[in-house]
């Protein structure tokens, strides 16, 4: 996910990239047909055939020179999972290749081209690609020329090197602490560890490592102890989500069976408490209300218009600048996000006041979480998102947020220790840093691709991208993950 922007830059820069895609298709389709044929796949056999082909390809790449753990991790990607409806659209082996396998292979090989740009020791592997027949000589020449450009600007080469190693370093940190992470739910009062487990799970999920971790203990805990974690606690923030939300989220994505009626009743009780306790829940309890709505969405519990209006009501004193200036940047964005998501209209003056305050917190070094506070990845993420939601990314073009996010990732990784005393803010900042990188990569607008090219590539590449009329070509055959402009979820 965090390489998609790099793929877009290379796809726009290389003149012979289509030849590369075509060679890959021709070579791997031949290999697969020779080994598995191209007969019609019998109903019920699709998953088994897919697993056999993936096992074949894993062994092939290992023999070619890939590291075993590296390539096995690549083939844990959710794109390979057989979903409902796949049997209707995949009837023969080549259909399986085109729909599921090919995009992953393009990305595996593009990753190695990127690796070569920062490490010349990859050159022998690229020569093997040429010898095998799926790396055309025309593209090899372009790759070498690009490497030469990088050698002339060492700072760009170092930027790219640090960026490329982010995923590797985070995955290593997670794998190194696998046992500690899996044992977190065995600590005393595990319900108070759900916030930590939730954030760690989100990072694990971000890098498609779910299958390498054993979540059986937490699944059992969620199913058997619903009364312990279905609770509302004070001092909730976007960094430390409500415990009940963490439980609902983990249960959904770990396929834990829950008492839906009980959870819905609990959420409706929270609604009643909110409108009785606060004059304006959206302004006075922004963080809690945000996780309340995320929970109702997970549970498919839809409030009616009257209920939504009651909980989203505002009064002049809450939207005055004297009140707004004391809210965190992420809270300000969440208010606007909920307005858009819930279809709240007639708030133009309030929105203008909030945007004005958000803009005062944007600095050349990053975004401050509070008016006079520190720069955080959380604040950067929300400012990137709100400008994407409002289609105003152009006004961020001169800010070097990418550098700020990368620096924070390395700093937090160096300090991070998975234990009972794990610092929640470190985990949260790492999570929001990854989410920020997702926005840079998966919002395939010219502004975002230029951000990546400007920070990571030599001037000649930036110039070509800036002058290009075609951005994020639909013919590019790697995956094009998108970001929902309202919810921020990956599509």
Phi, psi and omega in degrees: 000321183275004174255355185301321178296323177295318177302318181297319179297312180297319181298323179282332184275316184286134178279337185250027184291325179297322177299321177299310179301316182295319178296320178299311182300312182299315184292309187284328174297318179298314180300316183290317180296318179299328184267328188235355183073184178224039180283166178296136180276121180295146181301132180093350182258358187299315181297317181295317178296317180299317180295321179295317180293319179296319178298319177299315182290323177301313179297323179298312183293325177296315178297330180288336178130004177284150175290140185301311182295324180297311185284326176296322178295322178300322183275010169271359186300135180301340180301335183275350181291138178276122185250169176301130179098345181295326181294340179281334185251347180245105184251333179231169186301320182293329173299318178299317179299310185295319186277321188252316194268318186304312181303324180292320179294317176306314184290322178300316182283325174296324177302321181288328174295317177297318179299322179297325181298332181253353183209105184294345179293349177281347184308316179301326179291321177296325177294325175295322177302317180296316181296325179288335174107010179243013171233100184295147183299328180298320180285326176303318180296320179294321179296316179297320179295321178294320177300321178297320177299319179296321181296338180277344179231081186304329181294323177291321178298319179292321177301313180295320180300313179297319181295314183299328184273358179301307183300315180301317182291320179292316179298319178299317180298318180292314180294322180298330183252022184307311182296319179297318181296316181292338182264359182301324182285354179270359180285166177298147181049061185299337180300330180278359175259356183298325178299316179293315180297321178300311182296318179295318179299319180299322178290318177301315179295323180303323182257018174057041182254013185304321185287347181267356180245146179263108181257020185299322181294314181292326177297316178296318181298314182298320183286323189264350186228043185300327181292338179283320186258349177277068185224156177250132182237156177284175175059037175283143175217172177294338175280330182233085187296162175305139181300317182297322178297315180302318179296315180296315181298310181298319180298318181297313187274349173257008177057050178263131180282127183234167176277091185298324181296318180295317181293318179298320177297320178297317181294321178293327175294319176299322178299312180299318180296322182295314183286338177276332185270325187244145171291317182225087183307322183296328182266327185269336182224051187303311185297312180298320180294323179300313180288334173297311180294324177296325179290318178297326178293316178298324183271358183055043176256106187260124176283151177277174185299320181296317179297318179295317180297323180297321187271345180255008183295145176228159176232156186310321184291338180275343181247012173283150183300330180296332177270315183302321186295342181269355178273153177288155180303315181296325177294318179300318179293319181298323177301312179294322179297317180291323175305311182291316185294324184265002177071033180280125182245174177076021183246024188302316181295317179296316181299318180298319179296317181294316179298320178301317180291319179301317184295332179290345185262000179272124181235167178301334182271346183152205182238132179278138180287329174233164185307317180244030186257200183268157172285136179223155175293329177300312180295320178299314180303310185291327177290319174301315184294314184295327178286331172291315181300321183268001179061043181234031181298337182303327184286353178259007190297332184265004181261137185263060183295328184299318178299317181298317180295315181297316179300321181290326178299311182293322179296314183291323177297322181293329183268343191286134175222125182275108180199183178300332183259019180306135179285115183299322183295325177296314179297315181297317179295323177295318178300311182291332174296315177297318179296325177295318177297325176300316180296316179301324186268323189259350168272094189273058173260164180299321181301316184286322178294324177293322175306313181293313181297321183294321184274328191251346188235156177299163186302324182299323180289316178302317180298316181295319179295316182298323182275352183287134176277340182256121181239135180053066184305132179292341179278349176296131195266358172285170181291147175242082176292144181242166175242125178298127187289346181255314185266336184084359180285153178280135178252000000 
